[in-house]
Amino acid sequence: MTLFIEVTKEKHPFTKQLHYRAKAHNTYGKIWQGDGIDSNRQQAISKCFVKYENQGYSTYYILKG
């Protein structure tokens, strides 16, 4: 199955550092998010996808970002 991930770019409210947030869209139950610190986009995507690998997702597709 393919996991659809939306990636957004945000500034931390206190430190003003840029970071990425990845969130899955086609899942059931709890929605896990991944955070990429210091503008690390791939880290956010990986943290999100690894939570869903054991549920049968083998690939991911980036919707936005």
N, CA, C and O atoms as a Tripos MOL2 file, in Angstrom:
@<TRIPOS>MOLECULE
protein
  260   259    65     0     0
PROTEIN
NO_CHARGES

@<TRIPOS>ATOM
      1 N           0.8410   -1.1870    0.0000 N.3       1 MET1
      2 CA          0.0000    0.0000    0.0000 C.3       1 MET1
      3 C           0.8860    1.2500    0.0000 C.2       1 MET1
      4 O           2.0370    1.2160    0.4340 O.2       1 MET1
      5 N           0.3310    2.3230   -0.4860 N.am      2 THR2
      6 CA          1.0570    3.5840   -0.5570 C.3       2 THR2
      7 C           0.5190    4.5520    0.4930 C.2       2 THR2
      8 O          -0.6910    4.7390    0.6140 O.2       2 THR2
      9 N           1.4140    5.1550    1.2380 N.am      3 LEU3
     10 CA          1.0700    6.1410    2.2600 C.3       3 LEU3
     11 C           1.1940    7.5350    1.6420 C.2       3 LEU3
     12 O           2.2140    7.8530    1.0330 O.2       3 LEU3
     13 N           0.1710    8.3570    1.7950 N.am      4 PHE4
     14 CA          0.2040    9.7220    1.2850 C.3       4 PHE4
     15 C           0.5780   10.6650    2.4230 C.2       4 PHE4
     16 O          -0.0970   10.7090    3.4520 O.2       4 PHE4
     17 N           1.6500   11.4120    2.2320 N.am      5 ILE5
     18 CA          2.1920   12.2760    3.2790 C.3       5 ILE5
     19 C           2.1590   13.7330    2.8150 C.2       5 ILE5
     20 O           2.5750   14.0530    1.7020 O.2       5 ILE5
     21 N           1.6580   14.6070    3.6880 N.am      6 GLU6
     22 CA          1.6900   16.0370    3.4260 C.3       6 GLU6
     23 C           2.7880   16.6490    4.2890 C.2       6 GLU6
     24 O           2.8430   16.4150    5.4960 O.2       6 GLU6
     25 N           3.6530   17.4280    3.6670 N.am      7 VAL7
     26 CA          4.7640   18.0530    4.3720 C.3       7 VAL7
     27 C           4.5320   19.5640    4.4130 C.2       7 VAL7
     28 O           4.2930   20.1930    3.3820 O.2       7 VAL7
     29 N           4.6030   20.1320    5.6050 N.am      8 THR8
     30 CA          4.4460   21.5770    5.7570 C.3       8 THR8
     31 C           5.6900   22.1600    6.4080 C.2       8 THR8
     32 O           6.4020   21.4750    7.1430 O.2       8 THR8
     33 N           5.9390   23.4170    6.1330 N.am      9 LYS9
     34 CA          7.1000   24.1200    6.6720 C.3       9 LYS9
     35 C           6.5930   25.1300    7.7010 C.2       9 LYS9
     36 O           5.6830   25.9080    7.4150 O.2       9 LYS9
     37 N           7.1770   25.1150    8.8860 N.am     10 GLU10
     38 CA          6.7290   26.0160    9.9550 C.3      10 GLU10
     39 C           7.9280   26.6130   10.6680 C.2      10 GLU10
     40 O           9.0310   26.0680   10.6350 O.2      10 GLU10
     41 N           7.6840   27.7540   11.3190 N.am     11 LYS11
     42 CA          8.7060   28.3320   12.1860 C.3      11 LYS11
     43 C           8.3400   28.0340   13.6250 C.2      11 LYS11
     44 O           7.1870   28.1970   14.0240 O.2      11 LYS11
     45 N           9.3080   27.6010   14.3990 N.am     12 HIS12
     46 CA          9.0820   27.3300   15.8140 C.3      12 HIS12
     47 C           8.7220   28.6500   16.5050 C.2      12 HIS12
     48 O           9.3970   29.6560   16.2870 O.2      12 HIS12
     49 N           7.6670   28.6650   17.3380 N.am     13 PRO13
     50 CA          7.2090   29.9330   17.9210 C.3      13 PRO13
     51 C           8.2080   30.6020   18.8640 C.2      13 PRO13
     52 O           8.1850   31.8240   19.0150 O.2      13 PRO13
     53 N           9.0750   29.8300   19.4940 N.am     14 PHE14
     54 CA         10.0010   30.4190   20.4620 C.3      14 PHE14
     55 C          11.3870   30.6470   19.8860 C.2      14 PHE14
     56 O          11.9630   31.7220   20.0520 O.2      14 PHE14
     57 N          11.9240   29.6380   19.2100 N.am     15 THR15
     58 CA         13.2910   29.7440   18.7080 C.3      15 THR15
     59 C          13.3660   30.3320   17.3060 C.2      15 THR15
     60 O          14.4470   30.7070   16.8530 O.2      15 THR15
     61 N          12.2350   30.4180   16.6130 N.am     16 LYS16
     62 CA         12.1330   30.9440   15.2490 C.3      16 LYS16
     63 C          12.9070   30.1210   14.2270 C.2      16 LYS16
     64 O          13.1680   30.5940   13.1210 O.2      16 LYS16
     65 N          13.2790   28.8800   14.5900 N.am     17 GLN17
     66 CA         13.9460   27.9880   13.6460 C.3      17 GLN17
     67 C          12.9200   27.3810   12.7050 C.2      17 GLN17
     68 O          11.7830   27.1180   13.0950 O.2      17 GLN17
     69 N          13.3290   27.1640   11.4760 N.am     18 LEU18
     70 CA         12.4770   26.5390   10.4870 C.3      18 LEU18
     71 C          12.4850   25.0310   10.6970 C.2      18 LEU18
     72 O          13.5490   24.4330   10.8600 O.2      18 LEU18
     73 N          11.3120   24.4130   10.6930 N.am     19 HIS19
     74 CA         11.2520   22.9580   10.7700 C.3      19 HIS19
     75 C          10.0950   22.4480    9.9200 C.2      19 HIS19
     76 O           9.1650   23.1880    9.5990 O.2      19 HIS19
     77 N          10.1690   21.1840    9.5660 N.am     20 TYR20
     78 CA          9.1650   20.5540    8.7280 C.3      20 TYR20
     79 C           8.3120   19.6140    9.5630 C.2      20 TYR20
     80 O           8.7820   19.0190   10.5330 O.2      20 TYR20
     81 N           7.0410   19.4890    9.1660 N.am     21 ARG21
     82 CA          6.1190   18.5690    9.8170 C.3      21 ARG21
     83 C           5.4850   17.7050    8.7300 C.2      21 ARG21
     84 O           4.9460   18.2250    7.7530 O.2      21 ARG21
     85 N           5.5500   16.3960    8.9010 N.am     22 ALA22
     86 CA          4.9830   15.4470    7.9380 C.3      22 ALA22
     87 C           3.8110   14.7220    8.5960 C.2      22 ALA22
     88 O           3.9180   14.2540    9.7290 O.2      22 ALA22
     89 N           2.6900   14.6330    7.8740 N.am     23 LYS23
     90 CA          1.4790   14.0200    8.4190 C.3      23 LYS23
     91 C           0.8480   13.1180    7.3630 C.2      23 LYS23
     92 O           0.7240   13.5070    6.2010 O.2      23 LYS23
     93 N           0.4540   11.9300    7.7630 N.am     24 ALA24
     94 CA         -0.1690   10.9670    6.8470 C.3      24 ALA24
     95 C          -1.6440   11.3020    6.6500 C.2      24 ALA24
     96 O          -2.3010   11.8170    7.5540 O.2      24 ALA24
     97 N          -2.1570   11.0000    5.4490 N.am     25 HIS25
     98 CA         -3.5450   11.3470    5.1380 C.3      25 HIS25
     99 C          -4.4650   10.1550    4.9280 C.2      25 HIS25
    100 O          -5.6640   10.2760    5.1770 O.2      25 HIS25
    101 N          -3.9730    9.0330    4.4920 N.am     26 ASN26
    102 CA         -4.8700    7.9100    4.1700 C.3      26 ASN26
    103 C          -4.7190    6.7710    5.1700 C.2      26 ASN26
    104 O          -4.5410    5.6190    4.7740 O.2      26 ASN26
    105 N          -4.7880    7.0750    6.4390 N.am     27 THR27
    106 CA         -4.6190    6.0700    7.4780 C.3      27 THR27
    107 C          -5.8530    6.0110    8.3670 C.2      27 THR27
    108 O          -6.7040    6.9000    8.3420 O.2      27 THR27
    109 N          -5.9280    4.9470    9.1500 N.am     28 TYR28
    110 CA         -7.0280    4.7630   10.0950 C.3      28 TYR28
    111 C          -6.4610    4.7940   11.5000 C.2      28 TYR28
    112 O          -5.3080    4.4240   11.7180 O.2      28 TYR28
    113 N          -7.2520    5.2240   12.4350 N.am     29 GLY29
    114 CA         -6.8080    5.2570   13.8220 C.3      29 GLY29
    115 C          -6.0060    6.5150   14.1100 C.2      29 GLY29
    116 O          -6.2690    7.5740   13.5400 O.2      29 GLY29
    117 N          -5.0340    6.3930   14.9900 N.am     30 LYS30
    118 CA         -4.2170    7.5260   15.3930 C.3      30 LYS30
    119 C          -3.3620    8.0110   14.2280 C.2      30 LYS30
    120 O          -2.7650    7.2040   13.5160 O.2      30 LYS30
    121 N          -3.3020    9.3050   14.0380 N.am     31 ILE31
    122 CA         -2.4790    9.8850   12.9790 C.3      31 ILE31
    123 C          -1.1500   10.3110   13.5820 C.2      31 ILE31
    124 O          -1.1050   11.1820   14.4500 O.2      31 ILE31
    125 N          -0.0720    9.6950   13.1200 N.am     32 TRP32
    126 CA          1.2690   10.0060   13.5950 C.3      32 TRP32
    127 C           1.8590   11.1220   12.7590 C.2      32 TRP32
    128 O           1.5740   11.2240   11.5660 O.2      32 TRP32
    129 N           2.6690   11.9490   13.3650 N.am     33 GLN33
    130 CA          3.3630   13.0160   12.6640 C.3      33 GLN33
    131 C           4.8570   12.8490   12.8480 C.2      33 GLN33
    132 O           5.3190   12.2620   13.8270 O.2      33 GLN33
    133 N           5.5970   13.3690   11.8990 N.am     34 GLY34
    134 CA          7.0460   13.3910   12.0110 C.3      34 GLY34
    135 C           7.5270   14.8240   11.9830 C.2      34 GLY34
    136 O           7.0100   15.6360   11.2160 O.2      34 GLY34
    137 N           8.5100   15.1500   12.8080 N.am     35 ASP35
    138 CA          9.0720   16.4950   12.8440 C.3      35 ASP35
    139 C          10.5190   16.4610   12.3830 C.2      35 ASP35
    140 O          11.3030   15.6130   12.8070 O.2      35 ASP35
    141 N          10.8560   17.3910   11.5150 N.am     36 GLY36
    142 CA         12.2340   17.5380   11.0620 C.3      36 GLY36
    143 C          12.8140   18.8110   11.6350 C.2      36 GLY36
    144 O          12.3420   19.9060   11.3300 O.2      36 GLY36
    145 N          13.8300   18.6750   12.4600 N.am     37 ILE37
    146 CA         14.4200   19.8110   13.1480 C.3      37 ILE37
    147 C          15.5270   20.4120   12.2800 C.2      37 ILE37
    148 O          16.1980   19.6990   11.5340 O.2      37 ILE37
    149 N          15.7080   21.7200   12.3840 N.am     38 ASP38
    150 CA         16.7270   22.4580   11.6330 C.3      38 ASP38
    151 C          16.5380   22.2960   10.1350 C.2      38 ASP38
    152 O          17.4940   22.0310    9.4070 O.2      38 ASP38
    153 N          15.3250   22.4520    9.6850 N.am     39 SER39
    154 CA         14.9250   22.4010    8.2730 C.3      39 SER39
    155 C          15.3380   21.1070    7.5850 C.2      39 SER39
    156 O          15.7690   21.1250    6.4320 O.2      39 SER39
    157 N          15.2090   19.9810    8.2910 N.am     40 ASN40
    158 CA         15.5240   18.6730    7.7290 C.3      40 ASN40
    159 C          14.2290   18.0070    7.2620 C.2      40 ASN40
    160 O          13.5310   17.3690    8.0500 O.2      40 ASN40
    161 N          13.9160   18.1610    5.9790 N.am     41 ARG41
    162 CA         12.6680   17.6590    5.4070 C.3      41 ARG41
    163 C          12.6110   16.1320    5.3890 C.2      41 ARG41
    164 O          11.5840   15.5400    5.7200 O.2      41 ARG41
    165 N          13.7180   15.5010    5.0010 N.am     42 GLN42
    166 CA         13.7480   14.0470    4.8970 C.3      42 GLN42
    167 C          13.5910   13.3840    6.2670 C.2      42 GLN42
    168 O          13.0030   12.3070    6.3680 O.2      42 GLN42
    169 N          14.1020   14.0070    7.3030 N.am     43 GLN43
    170 CA         13.9470   13.4730    8.6580 C.3      43 GLN43
    171 C          12.4750   13.4390    9.0570 C.2      43 GLN43
    172 O          12.0210   12.4720    9.6680 O.2      43 GLN43
    173 N          11.7330   14.4800    8.7190 N.am     44 ALA44
    174 CA         10.3040   14.5250    9.0440 C.3      44 ALA44
    175 C           9.5490   13.4230    8.3060 C.2      44 ALA44
    176 O           8.6990   12.7520    8.8920 O.2      44 ALA44
    177 N           9.8560   13.2350    7.0320 N.am     45 ILE45
    178 CA          9.1970   12.2040    6.2290 C.3      45 ILE45
    179 C           9.5180   10.8170    6.7680 C.2      45 ILE45
    180 O           8.6260    9.9770    6.8870 O.2      45 ILE45
    181 N          10.7660   10.5750    7.0900 N.am     46 SER46
    182 CA         11.1820    9.2610    7.6000 C.3      46 SER46
    183 C          10.5340    8.9370    8.9310 C.2      46 SER46
    184 O          10.0860    7.8100    9.1440 O.2      46 SER46
    185 N          10.4770    9.9070    9.8300 N.am     47 LYS47
    186 CA          9.8530    9.6820   11.1380 C.3      47 LYS47
    187 C           8.3700    9.3560   11.0060 C.2      47 LYS47
    188 O           7.8370    8.5550   11.7740 O.2      47 LYS47
    189 N           7.7060    9.9730   10.0380 N.am     48 CYS48
    190 CA          6.2960    9.7060    9.8100 C.3      48 CYS48
    191 C           6.0980    8.3190    9.1930 C.2      48 CYS48
    192 O           5.2470    7.5510    9.6410 O.2      48 CYS48
    193 N           6.8870    8.0080    8.1680 N.am     49 PHE49
    194 CA          6.7040    6.7540    7.4440 C.3      49 PHE49
    195 C           7.0440    5.5260    8.2940 C.2      49 PHE49
    196 O           6.3790    4.4960    8.1800 O.2      49 PHE49
    197 N           8.0560    5.6230    9.1320 N.am     50 VAL50
    198 CA          8.4800    4.4640    9.9240 C.3      50 VAL50
    199 C           7.3890    4.0190   10.8980 C.2      50 VAL50
    200 O           7.3470    2.8480   11.2760 O.2      50 VAL50
    201 N           6.5120    4.9270   11.3080 N.am     51 LYS51
    202 CA          5.4060    4.5710   12.2050 C.3      51 LYS51
    203 C           4.3810    3.6720   11.5090 C.2      51 LYS51
    204 O           3.6830    2.8970   12.1620 O.2      51 LYS51
    205 N           4.2950    3.7820   10.1760 N.am     52 TYR52
    206 CA          3.2780    3.0520    9.4210 C.3      52 TYR52
    207 C           3.8070    1.8240    8.6880 C.2      52 TYR52
    208 O           3.0160    1.0670    8.1240 O.2      52 TYR52
    209 N           5.0970    1.6090    8.6800 N.am     53 GLU53
    210 CA          5.6750    0.4580    7.9630 C.3      53 GLU53
    211 C           5.1170   -0.8680    8.4480 C.2      53 GLU53
    212 O           4.8490   -1.7560    7.6390 O.2      53 GLU53
    213 N           4.9370   -1.0170    9.7450 N.am     54 ASN54
    214 CA          4.4440   -2.2940   10.2830 C.3      54 ASN54
    215 C           2.9510   -2.4940   10.0340 C.2      54 ASN54
    216 O           2.4250   -3.5660   10.3340 O.2      54 ASN54
    217 N           2.2540   -1.4930    9.4930 N.am     55 GLN55
    218 CA          0.8340   -1.6220    9.1600 C.3      55 GLN55
    219 C           0.6250   -2.0220    7.7020 C.2      55 GLN55
    220 O          -0.5110   -2.0640    7.2320 O.2      55 GLN55
    221 N           1.7090   -2.3160    6.9810 N.am     56 GLY56
    222 CA          1.5840   -2.8010    5.6110 C.3      56 GLY56
    223 C           1.9050   -1.7880    4.5330 C.2      56 GLY56
    224 O           1.8180   -2.1100    3.3480 O.2      56 GLY56
    225 N           2.2760   -0.5700    4.9080 N.am     57 TYR57
    226 CA          2.6480    0.4270    3.9020 C.3      57 TYR57
    227 C           4.0850    0.1810    3.4620 C.2      57 TYR57
    228 O           4.9800    0.0440    4.2960 O.2      57 TYR57
    229 N           4.3030    0.1240    2.1610 N.am     58 SER58
    230 CA          5.6440   -0.1620    1.6640 C.3      58 SER58
    231 C           6.2590    1.0200    0.9180 C.2      58 SER58
    232 O           7.4800    1.0810    0.7740 O.2      58 SER58
    233 N           5.4520    1.9450    0.4480 N.am     59 THR59
    234 CA          5.9540    3.1250   -0.2480 C.3      59 THR59
    235 C           5.1970    4.3510    0.2320 C.2      59 THR59
    236 O           4.1370    4.2350    0.8470 O.2      59 THR59
    237 N           5.7450    5.5240   -0.0510 N.am     60 TYR60
    238 CA          5.0410    6.7450    0.2940 C.3      60 TYR60
    239 C           5.0830    7.7160   -0.8770 C.2      60 TYR60
    240 O           5.9550    7.6350   -1.7420 O.2      60 TYR60
    241 N           4.1280    8.6300   -0.8880 N.am     61 TYR61
    242 CA          4.0010    9.6290   -1.9340 C.3      61 TYR61
    243 C           3.8060   10.9770   -1.2500 C.2      61 TYR61
    244 O           2.9570   11.1060   -0.3680 O.2      61 TYR61
    245 N           4.5800   11.9780   -1.6470 N.am     62 ILE62
    246 CA          4.4870   13.2980   -1.0410 C.3      62 ILE62
    247 C           3.4000   14.0980   -1.7550 C.2      62 ILE62
    248 O           3.4820   14.3150   -2.9640 O.2      62 ILE62
    249 N           2.3940   14.5330   -1.0200 N.am     63 LEU63
    250 CA          1.2930   15.3060   -1.5930 C.3      63 LEU63
    251 C           1.6650   16.7720   -1.7950 C.2      63 LEU63
    252 O           1.3040   17.3730   -2.8070 O.2      63 LEU63
    253 N           2.3750   17.3370   -0.8470 N.am     64 LYS64
    254 CA          2.6700   18.7620   -0.8740 C.3      64 LYS64
    255 C           3.9310   19.0050   -0.0760 C.2      64 LYS64
    256 O           4.1790   18.3160    0.9130 O.2      64 LYS64
    257 N           4.7190   19.9570   -0.4790 N.am     65 GLY65
    258 CA          5.8860   20.3370    0.2810 C.3      65 GLY65
    259 C           7.1380   19.9990   -0.3890 C.2      65 GLY65
    260 O           8.2150   20.2650    0.1440 O.2      65 GLY65
@<TRIPOS>BOND
     1     1     2 1
     2     2     3 1
     3     3     4 2
     4     3     5 am
     5     5     6 1
     6     6     7 1
     7     7     8 2
     8     7     9 am
     9     9    10 1
    10    10    11 1
    11    11    12 2
    12    11    13 am
    13    13    14 1
    14    14    15 1
    15    15    16 2
    16    15    17 am
    17    17    18 1
    18    18    19 1
    19    19    20 2
    20    19    21 am
    21    21    22 1
    22    22    23 1
    23    23    24 2
    24    23    25 am
    25    25    26 1
    26    26    27 1
    27    27    28 2
    28    27    29 am
    29    29    30 1
    30    30    31 1
    31    31    32 2
    32    31    33 am
    33    33    34 1
    34    34    35 1
    35    35    36 2
    36    35    37 am
    37    37    38 1
    38    38    39 1
    39    39    40 2
    40    39    41 am
    41    41    42 1
    42    42    43 1
    43    43    44 2
    44    43    45 am
    45    45    46 1
    46    46    47 1
    47    47    48 2
    48    47    49 am
    49    49    50 1
    50    50    51 1
    51    51    52 2
    52    51    53 am
    53    53    54 1
    54    54    55 1
    55    55    56 2
    56    55    57 am
    57    57    58 1
    58    58    59 1
    59    59    60 2
    60    59    61 am
    61    61    62 1
    62    62    63 1
    63    63    64 2
    64    63    65 am
    65    65    66 1
    66    66    67 1
    67    67    68 2
    68    67    69 am
    69    69    70 1
    70    70    71 1
    71    71    72 2
    72    71    73 am
    73    73    74 1
    74    74    75 1
    75    75    76 2
    76    75    77 am
    77    77    78 1
    78    78    79 1
    79    79    80 2
    80    79    81 am
    81    81    82 1
    82    82    83 1
    83    83    84 2
    84    83    85 am
    85    85    86 1
    86    86    87 1
    87    87    88 2
    88    87    89 am
    89    89    90 1
    90    90    91 1
    91    91    92 2
    92    91    93 am
    93    93    94 1
    94    94    95 1
    95    95    96 2
    96    95    97 am
    97    97    98 1
    98    98    99 1
    99    99   100 2
   100    99   101 am
   101   101   102 1
   102   102   103 1
   103   103   104 2
   104   103   105 am
   105   105   106 1
   106   106   107 1
   107   107   108 2
   108   107   109 am
   109   109   110 1
   110   110   111 1
   111   111   112 2
   112   111   113 am
   113   113   114 1
   114   114   115 1
   115   115   116 2
   116   115   117 am
   117   117   118 1
   118   118   119 1
   119   119   120 2
   120   119   121 am
   121   121   122 1
   122   122   123 1
   123   123   124 2
   124   123   125 am
   125   125   126 1
   126   126   127 1
   127   127   128 2
   128   127   129 am
   129   129   130 1
   130   130   131 1
   131   131   132 2
   132   131   133 am
   133   133   134 1
   134   134   135 1
   135   135   136 2
   136   135   137 am
   137   137   138 1
   138   138   139 1
   139   139   140 2
   140   139   141 am
   141   141   142 1
   142   142   143 1
   143   143   144 2
   144   143   145 am
   145   145   146 1
   146   146   147 1
   147   147   148 2
   148   147   149 am
   149   149   150 1
   150   150   151 1
   151   151   152 2
   152   151   153 am
   153   153   154 1
   154   154   155 1
   155   155   156 2
   156   155   157 am
   157   157   158 1
   158   158   159 1
   159   159   160 2
   160   159   161 am
   161   161   162 1
   162   162   163 1
   163   163   164 2
   164   163   165 am
   165   165   166 1
   166   166   167 1
   167   167   168 2
   168   167   169 am
   169   169   170 1
   170   170   171 1
   171   171   172 2
   172   171   173 am
   173   173   174 1
   174   174   175 1
   175   175   176 2
   176   175   177 am
   177   177   178 1
   178   178   179 1
   179   179   180 2
   180   179   181 am
   181   181   182 1
   182   182   183 1
   183   183   184 2
   184   183   185 am
   185   185   186 1
   186   186   187 1
   187   187   188 2
   188   187   189 am
   189   189   190 1
   190   190   191 1
   191   191   192 2
   192   191   193 am
   193   193   194 1
   194   194   195 1
   195   195   196 2
   196   195   197 am
   197   197   198 1
   198   198   199 1
   199   199   200 2
   200   199   201 am
   201   201   202 1
   202   202   203 1
   203   203   204 2
   204   203   205 am
   205   205   206 1
   206   206   207 1
   207   207   208 2
   208   207   209 am
   209   209   210 1
   210   210   211 1
   211   211   212 2
   212   211   213 am
   213   213   214 1
   214   214   215 1
   215   215   216 2
   216   215   217 am
   217   217   218 1
   218   218   219 1
   219   219   220 2
   220   219   221 am
   221   221   222 1
   222   222   223 1
   223   223   224 2
   224   223   225 am
   225   225   226 1
   226   226   227 1
   227   227   228 2
   228   227   229 am
   229   229   230 1
   230   230   231 1
   231   231   232 2
   232   231   233 am
   233   233   234 1
   234   234   235 1
   235   235   236 2
   236   235   237 am
   237   237   238 1
   238   238   239 1
   239   239   240 2
   240   239   241 am
   241   241   242 1
   242   242   243 1
   243   243   244 2
   244   243   245 am
   245   245   246 1
   246   246   247 1
   247   247   248 2
   248   247   249 am
   249   249   250 1
   250   250   251 1
   251   251   252 2
   252   251   253 am
   253   253   254 1
   254   254   255 1
   255   255   256 2
   256   255   257 am
   257   257   258 1
   258   258   259 1
   259   259   260 2
@<TRIPOS>SUBSTRUCTURE
     1 MET1         2 RESIDUE 1 A MET
     2 THR2         6 RESIDUE 1 A THR
     3 LEU3        10 RESIDUE 1 A LEU
     4 PHE4        14 RESIDUE 1 A PHE
     5 ILE5        18 RESIDUE 1 A ILE
     6 GLU6        22 RESIDUE 1 A GLU
     7 VAL7        26 RESIDUE 1 A VAL
     8 THR8        30 RESIDUE 1 A THR
     9 LYS9        34 RESIDUE 1 A LYS
    10 GLU10       38 RESIDUE 1 A GLU
    11 LYS11       42 RESIDUE 1 A LYS
    12 HIS12       46 RESIDUE 1 A HIS
    13 PRO13       50 RESIDUE 1 A PRO
    14 PHE14       54 RESIDUE 1 A PHE
    15 THR15       58 RESIDUE 1 A THR
    16 LYS16       62 RESIDUE 1 A LYS
    17 GLN17       66 RESIDUE 1 A GLN
    18 LEU18       70 RESIDUE 1 A LEU
    19 HIS19       74 RESIDUE 1 A HIS
    20 TYR20       78 RESIDUE 1 A TYR
    21 ARG21       82 RESIDUE 1 A ARG
    22 ALA22       86 RESIDUE 1 A ALA
    23 LYS23       90 RESIDUE 1 A LYS
    24 ALA24       94 RESIDUE 1 A ALA
    25 HIS25       98 RESIDUE 1 A HIS
    26 ASN26      102 RESIDUE 1 A ASN
    27 THR27      106 RESIDUE 1 A THR
    28 TYR28      110 RESIDUE 1 A TYR
    29 GLY29      114 RESIDUE 1 A GLY
    30 LYS30      118 RESIDUE 1 A LYS
    31 ILE31      122 RESIDUE 1 A ILE
    32 TRP32      126 RESIDUE 1 A TRP
    33 GLN33      130 RESIDUE 1 A GLN
    34 GLY34      134 RESIDUE 1 A GLY
    35 ASP35      138 RESIDUE 1 A ASP
    36 GLY36      142 RESIDUE 1 A GLY
    37 ILE37      146 RESIDUE 1 A ILE
    38 ASP38      150 RESIDUE 1 A ASP
    39 SER39      154 RESIDUE 1 A SER
    40 ASN40      158 RESIDUE 1 A ASN
    41 ARG41      162 RESIDUE 1 A ARG
    42 GLN42      166 RESIDUE 1 A GLN
    43 GLN43      170 RESIDUE 1 A GLN
    44 ALA44      174 RESIDUE 1 A ALA
    45 ILE45      178 RESIDUE 1 A ILE
    46 SER46      182 RESIDUE 1 A SER
    47 LYS47      186 RESIDUE 1 A LYS
    48 CYS48      190 RESIDUE 1 A CYS
    49 PHE49      194 RESIDUE 1 A PHE
    50 VAL50      198 RESIDUE 1 A VAL
    51 LYS51      202 RESIDUE 1 A LYS
    52 TYR52      206 RESIDUE 1 A TYR
    53 GLU53      210 RESIDUE 1 A GLU
    54 ASN54      214 RESIDUE 1 A ASN
    55 GLN55      218 RESIDUE 1 A GLN
    56 GLY56      222 RESIDUE 1 A GLY
    57 TYR57      226 RESIDUE 1 A TYR
    58 SER58      230 RESIDUE 1 A SER
    59 THR59      234 RESIDUE 1 A THR
    60 TYR60      238 RESIDUE 1 A TYR
    61 TYR61      242 RESIDUE 1 A TYR
    62 ILE62      246 RESIDUE 1 A ILE
    63 LEU63      250 RESIDUE 1 A LEU
    64 LYS64      254 RESIDUE 1 A LYS
    65 GLY65      258 RESIDUE 1 A GLY
